[in-house]
Amino acid sequence: METIRQTRAKRGDTRPITFLILDDTQCKKTKSYNTIQPTNQTLKNLTKTLDKLSKAYSNLNAEEE
């Protein structure tokens, strides 16, 4: 992480690094594909969260300018 921060700082990017953690515990796991299939509600919640993050990020960029 420190290497990434230093590289970004050299380029003038001092914004904090943010991680998006997705909780997939409510997703159905199919045996045929052995993958997790998100429910419609999970997808709706994820979409809402990403929209909020996008708006917040846009507001931060507007304040910096």
N, CA, C and O atoms as CSV, one atom per row, in Angstrom:
chain,resi,resn,atom,element,x,y,z
A,1,MET,N,N,0.818,-1.191,0.000
A,1,MET,CA,C,0.000,0.000,0.000
A,1,MET,C,C,0.865,1.260,0.000
A,1,MET,O,O,0.552,2.247,-0.666
A,2,GLU,N,N,1.937,1.206,0.747
A,2,GLU,CA,C,2.792,2.395,0.830
A,2,GLU,C,C,3.406,2.722,-0.526
A,2,GLU,O,O,3.556,3.891,-0.880
A,3,THR,N,N,3.759,1.687,-1.282
A,3,THR,CA,C,4.319,1.905,-2.624
A,3,THR,C,C,3.300,2.582,-3.523
A,3,THR,O,O,3.640,3.481,-4.292
A,4,ILE,N,N,2.058,2.150,-3.426
A,4,ILE,CA,C,0.987,2.754,-4.233
A,4,ILE,C,C,0.802,4.214,-3.836
A,4,ILE,O,O,0.682,5.085,-4.697
A,5,ARG,N,N,0.781,4.482,-2.532
A,5,ARG,CA,C,0.627,5.866,-2.060
A,5,ARG,C,C,1.767,6.759,-2.559
A,5,ARG,O,O,1.539,7.888,-2.993
A,6,GLN,N,N,2.986,6.242,-2.491
A,6,GLN,CA,C,4.141,7.027,-2.930
A,6,GLN,C,C,4.074,7.309,-4.428
A,6,GLN,O,O,4.360,8.422,-4.868
A,7,THR,N,N,3.699,6.303,-5.204
A,7,THR,CA,C,3.583,6.484,-6.654
A,7,THR,C,C,2.516,7.511,-6.983
A,7,THR,O,O,2.711,8.370,-7.843
A,8,ARG,N,N,1.390,7.419,-6.293
A,8,ARG,CA,C,0.312,8.379,-6.531
A,8,ARG,C,C,0.727,9.784,-6.096
A,8,ARG,O,O,0.394,10.764,-6.762
A,9,ALA,N,N,1.447,9.882,-4.989
A,9,ALA,CA,C,1.885,11.194,-4.497
A,9,ALA,C,C,2.842,11.857,-5.483
A,9,ALA,O,O,2.799,13.073,-5.669
A,10,LYS,N,N,3.698,11.067,-6.111
A,10,LYS,CA,C,4.622,11.618,-7.110
A,10,LYS,C,C,3.859,12.227,-8.278
A,10,LYS,O,O,4.313,13.189,-8.898
A,11,ARG,N,N,2.701,11.660,-8.568
A,11,ARG,CA,C,1.868,12.165,-9.668
A,11,ARG,C,C,0.942,13.290,-9.212
A,11,ARG,O,O,0.192,13.848,-10.013
A,12,GLY,N,N,1.000,13.616,-7.930
A,12,GLY,CA,C,0.171,14.698,-7.405
A,12,GLY,C,C,-1.184,14.251,-6.893
A,12,GLY,O,O,-2.031,15.080,-6.558
A,13,ASP,N,N,-1.393,12.948,-6.833
A,13,ASP,CA,C,-2.673,12.410,-6.367
A,13,ASP,C,C,-2.539,12.027,-4.901
A,13,ASP,O,O,-1.957,10.991,-4.579
A,14,THR,N,N,-3.078,12.862,-4.006
A,14,THR,CA,C,-2.960,12.608,-2.566
A,14,THR,C,C,-4.276,12.156,-1.944
A,14,THR,O,O,-4.418,12.138,-0.721
A,15,ARG,N,N,-5.246,11.787,-2.797
A,15,ARG,CA,C,-6.527,11.324,-2.264
A,15,ARG,C,C,-6.347,10.014,-1.503
A,15,ARG,O,O,-5.467,9.221,-1.837
A,16,PRO,N,N,-7.169,9.783,-0.490
A,16,PRO,CA,C,-7.074,8.508,0.230
A,16,PRO,C,C,-7.525,7.352,-0.667
A,16,PRO,O,O,-8.350,7.526,-1.565
A,17,ILE,N,N,-6.975,6.192,-0.408
A,17,ILE,CA,C,-7.363,4.998,-1.155
A,17,ILE,C,C,-8.569,4.395,-0.456
A,17,ILE,O,O,-8.552,4.180,0.756
A,18,THR,N,N,-9.618,4.122,-1.228
A,18,THR,CA,C,-10.861,3.594,-0.683
A,18,THR,C,C,-11.128,2.209,-1.244
A,18,THR,O,O,-10.955,1.973,-2.440
A,19,PHE,N,N,-11.548,1.299,-0.388
A,19,PHE,CA,C,-11.898,-0.050,-0.810
A,19,PHE,C,C,-13.397,-0.249,-0.660
A,19,PHE,O,O,-13.991,0.160,0.338
A,20,LEU,N,N,-14.000,-0.873,-1.649
A,20,LEU,CA,C,-15.411,-1.229,-1.586
A,20,LEU,C,C,-15.484,-2.711,-1.246
A,20,LEU,O,O,-15.004,-3.551,-2.006
A,21,ILE,N,N,-16.082,-3.029,-0.106
A,21,ILE,CA,C,-16.192,-4.416,0.337
A,21,ILE,C,C,-17.628,-4.867,0.119
A,21,ILE,O,O,-18.568,-4.254,0.626
A,22,LEU,N,N,-17.787,-5.940,-0.636
A,22,LEU,CA,C,-19.113,-6.465,-0.935
A,22,LEU,C,C,-19.388,-7.682,-0.064
A,22,LEU,O,O,-18.584,-8.612,-0.007
A,23,ASP,N,N,-20.521,-7.668,0.606
A,23,ASP,CA,C,-20.937,-8.794,1.432
A,23,ASP,C,C,-21.823,-9.686,0.577
A,23,ASP,O,O,-22.939,-9.301,0.228
A,24,ASP,N,N,-21.338,-10.866,0.239
A,24,ASP,CA,C,-22.096,-11.761,-0.627
A,24,ASP,C,C,-22.725,-12.921,0.142
A,24,ASP,O,O,-23.043,-13.950,-0.455
A,25,THR,N,N,-22.906,-12.775,1.437
A,25,THR,CA,C,-23.425,-13.872,2.247
A,25,THR,C,C,-24.881,-14.188,1.951
A,25,THR,O,O,-25.346,-15.283,2.268
A,26,GLN,N,N,-25.618,-13.247,1.345
A,26,GLN,CA,C,-27.018,-13.508,1.025
A,26,GLN,C,C,-27.203,-14.006,-0.406
A,26,GLN,O,O,-28.334,-14.204,-0.849
A,27,CYS,N,N,-26.117,-14.207,-1.124
A,27,CYS,CA,C,-26.199,-14.665,-2.508
A,27,CYS,C,C,-26.363,-16.181,-2.559
A,27,CYS,O,O,-25.846,-16.907,-1.710
A,28,LYS,N,N,-27.088,-16.638,-3.568
A,28,LYS,CA,C,-27.282,-18.072,-3.751
A,28,LYS,C,C,-26.060,-18.663,-4.437
A,28,LYS,O,O,-25.503,-18.067,-5.359
A,29,LYS,N,N,-25.653,-19.829,-3.982
A,29,LYS,CA,C,-24.526,-20.502,-4.612
A,29,LYS,C,C,-25.065,-21.700,-5.387
A,29,LYS,O,O,-25.676,-22.596,-4.803
A,30,THR,N,N,-24.841,-21.719,-6.701
A,30,THR,CA,C,-25.333,-22.819,-7.522
A,30,THR,C,C,-24.289,-23.923,-7.574
A,30,THR,O,O,-23.092,-23.655,-7.686
A,31,LYS,N,N,-24.747,-25.154,-7.492
A,31,LYS,CA,C,-23.818,-26.281,-7.526
A,31,LYS,C,C,-23.292,-26.524,-8.935
A,31,LYS,O,O,-22.171,-27.003,-9.101
A,32,SER,N,N,-24.090,-26.198,-9.952
A,32,SER,CA,C,-23.670,-26.485,-11.322
A,32,SER,C,C,-22.471,-25.640,-11.746
A,32,SER,O,O,-21.584,-26.130,-12.444
A,33,TYR,N,N,-22.440,-24.396,-11.337
A,33,TYR,CA,C,-21.332,-23.520,-11.723
A,33,TYR,C,C,-20.360,-23.273,-10.580
A,33,TYR,O,O,-19.250,-22.784,-10.788
A,34,ASN,N,N,-20.788,-23.615,-9.380
A,34,ASN,CA,C,-19.966,-23.398,-8.189
A,34,ASN,C,C,-19.569,-21.926,-8.043
A,34,ASN,O,O,-18.467,-21.600,-7.602
A,35,THR,N,N,-20.491,-21.058,-8.422
A,35,THR,CA,C,-20.273,-19.622,-8.280
A,35,THR,C,C,-21.428,-19.026,-7.496
A,35,THR,O,O,-22.453,-19.675,-7.289
A,36,ILE,N,N,-21.255,-17.817,-7.074
A,36,ILE,CA,C,-22.290,-17.134,-6.312
A,36,ILE,C,C,-23.150,-16.306,-7.251
A,36,ILE,O,O,-22.633,-15.543,-8.067
A,37,GLN,N,N,-24.459,-16.458,-7.135
A,37,GLN,CA,C,-25.409,-15.714,-7.950
A,37,GLN,C,C,-26.123,-14.703,-7.055
A,37,GLN,O,O,-26.880,-15.105,-6.171
A,38,PRO,N,N,-25.904,-13.411,-7.259
A,38,PRO,CA,C,-26.549,-12.416,-6.396
A,38,PRO,C,C,-28.055,-12.348,-6.633
A,38,PRO,O,O,-28.525,-12.539,-7.755
A,39,THR,N,N,-28.797,-12.076,-5.578
A,39,THR,CA,C,-30.242,-11.910,-5.708
A,39,THR,C,C,-30.530,-10.527,-6.282
A,39,THR,O,O,-29.657,-9.659,-6.304
A,40,ASN,N,N,-31.759,-10.331,-6.744
A,40,ASN,CA,C,-32.148,-9.024,-7.282
A,40,ASN,C,C,-32.015,-7.935,-6.223
A,40,ASN,O,O,-31.602,-6.817,-6.529
A,41,GLN,N,N,-32.363,-8.257,-4.978
A,41,GLN,CA,C,-32.264,-7.273,-3.898
A,41,GLN,C,C,-30.812,-6.871,-3.662
A,41,GLN,O,O,-30.514,-5.698,-3.436
A,42,THR,N,N,-29.918,-7.844,-3.717
A,42,THR,CA,C,-28.497,-7.546,-3.545
A,42,THR,C,C,-28.008,-6.619,-4.649
A,42,THR,O,O,-27.261,-5.677,-4.386
A,43,LEU,N,N,-28.426,-6.882,-5.882
A,43,LEU,CA,C,-28.021,-6.038,-7.006
A,43,LEU,C,C,-28.582,-4.628,-6.866
A,43,LEU,O,O,-27.896,-3.653,-7.175
A,44,LYS,N,N,-29.827,-4.513,-6.401
A,44,LYS,CA,C,-30.424,-3.186,-6.191
A,44,LYS,C,C,-29.658,-2.415,-5.119
A,44,LYS,O,O,-29.361,-1.232,-5.285
A,45,ASN,N,N,-29.343,-3.096,-4.024
A,45,ASN,CA,C,-28.596,-2.445,-2.938
A,45,ASN,C,C,-27.213,-2.011,-3.409
A,45,ASN,O,O,-26.746,-0.927,-3.058
A,46,LEU,N,N,-26.565,-2.849,-4.196
A,46,LEU,CA,C,-25.245,-2.510,-4.716
A,46,LEU,C,C,-25.326,-1.305,-5.639
A,46,LEU,O,O,-24.478,-0.414,-5.579
A,47,THR,N,N,-26.339,-1.274,-6.490
A,47,THR,CA,C,-26.518,-0.147,-7.404
A,47,THR,C,C,-26.732,1.148,-6.630
A,47,THR,O,O,-26.147,2.176,-6.969
A,48,LYS,N,N,-27.569,1.105,-5.591
A,48,LYS,CA,C,-27.822,2.296,-4.775
A,48,LYS,C,C,-26.533,2.780,-4.102
A,48,LYS,O,O,-26.243,3.976,-4.076
A,49,THR,N,N,-25.776,1.839,-3.566
A,49,THR,CA,C,-24.534,2.194,-2.886
A,49,THR,C,C,-23.537,2.820,-3.850
A,49,THR,O,O,-22.898,3.821,-3.527
A,50,LEU,N,N,-23.407,2.230,-5.029
A,50,LEU,CA,C,-22.477,2.778,-6.020
A,50,LEU,C,C,-22.917,4.155,-6.492
A,50,LEU,O,O,-22.074,5.020,-6.734
A,51,ASP,N,N,-24.229,4.377,-6.629
A,51,ASP,CA,C,-24.732,5.701,-7.001
A,51,ASP,C,C,-24.373,6.737,-5.935
A,51,ASP,O,O,-23.937,7.843,-6.256
A,52,LYS,N,N,-24.561,6.369,-4.667
A,52,LYS,CA,C,-24.234,7.291,-3.574
A,52,LYS,C,C,-22.741,7.613,-3.553
A,52,LYS,O,O,-22.347,8.764,-3.368
A,53,LEU,N,N,-21.919,6.583,-3.744
A,53,LEU,CA,C,-20.471,6.807,-3.765
A,53,LEU,C,C,-20.064,7.687,-4.936
A,53,LEU,O,O,-19.190,8.543,-4.802
A,54,SER,N,N,-20.690,7.478,-6.072
A,54,SER,CA,C,-20.379,8.281,-7.255
A,54,SER,C,C,-20.728,9.747,-7.023
A,54,SER,O,O,-19.956,10.635,-7.383
A,55,LYS,N,N,-21.892,10.002,-6.420
A,55,LYS,CA,C,-22.305,11.381,-6.129
A,55,LYS,C,C,-21.365,12.027,-5.114
A,55,LYS,O,O,-20.983,13.188,-5.264
A,56,ALA,N,N,-20.996,11.274,-4.087
A,56,ALA,CA,C,-20.091,11.806,-3.067
A,56,ALA,C,C,-18.733,12.130,-3.676
A,56,ALA,O,O,-18.141,13.162,-3.359
A,57,TYR,N,N,-18.243,11.268,-4.536
A,57,TYR,CA,C,-16.953,11.499,-5.191
A,57,TYR,C,C,-17.029,12.717,-6.099
A,57,TYR,O,O,-16.092,13.514,-6.150
A,58,SER,N,N,-18.137,12.867,-6.814
A,58,SER,CA,C,-18.311,14.033,-7.684
A,58,SER,C,C,-18.321,15.318,-6.869
A,58,SER,O,O,-17.735,16.321,-7.276
A,59,ASN,N,N,-18.985,15.289,-5.717
A,59,ASN,CA,C,-19.032,16.464,-4.840
A,59,ASN,C,C,-17.642,16.816,-4.316
A,59,ASN,O,O,-17.295,17.994,-4.226
A,60,LEU,N,N,-16.851,15.809,-3.974
A,60,LEU,CA,C,-15.491,16.067,-3.496
A,60,LEU,C,C,-14.645,16.700,-4.589
A,60,LEU,O,O,-13.881,17.630,-4.331
A,61,ASN,N,N,-14.780,16.198,-5.802
A,61,ASN,CA,C,-14.018,16.767,-6.919
A,61,ASN,C,C,-14.431,18.200,-7.192
A,61,ASN,O,O,-13.586,19.035,-7.513
A,62,ALA,N,N,-15.719,18.501,-7.069
A,62,ALA,CA,C,-16.210,19.857,-7.309
A,62,ALA,C,C,-15.670,20.818,-6.250
A,62,ALA,O,O,-15.342,21.964,-6.558
A,63,GLU,N,N,-15.580,20.353,-5.007
A,63,GLU,CA,C,-15.067,21.195,-3.922
A,63,GLU,C,C,-13.581,21.481,-4.094
A,63,GLU,O,O,-13.113,22.562,-3.734
A,64,GLU,N,N,-12.833,20.522,-4.640
A,64,GLU,CA,C,-11.394,20.706,-4.822
A,64,GLU,C,C,-11.096,21.718,-5.914
A,64,GLU,O,O,-10.054,22.373,-5.885
A,65,GLU,N,N,-11.997,21.853,-6.874
A,65,GLU,CA,C,-11.774,22.783,-7.990
A,65,GLU,C,C,-12.227,24.139,-7.629
A,65,GLU,O,O,-12.123,25.061,-8.437
